Amino acid sequence: MTEKRTSPRHRVLKRGTLAFGGGGSVDCMVRNISSGGARLEVANPLGLPRSFTLVIESDQFVRRCRPVWSSDIRIGVAFDEGLRRVPARPTSGIRVGTFNDC
């Protein structure tokens, strides 16, 4: 198998959420991550939209992404351009900002 990633992935085990534009969400487990994408585990990858937002609240991390492959409960996602994160404002809900906003 030929490696297609442009940046190395780091093994992690973090709880995440896939947030959808219509207000719905699905819990996931982030298994590895890089600047360009991540491997996630979800209960059922069927029916996921073409794009969604990956939220890792423990890291204040928010990125728009799209699925690029799936196998059983695993999906690989590619991040859209622009680094995003959640600001540390627990009572104001999730607001997308850049790392430069910090």
Secondary structure, DSSP 4 states (H G I P E B T S, - for coil): -----SS--EEEEEEEEEE-TTS-EEEEEEEEE-SSEEEEE-S--TT--S-EEEEEGGGTEEEEEEEEEEETTEEEEEEPSS--B--S-TTS----B-GGG-
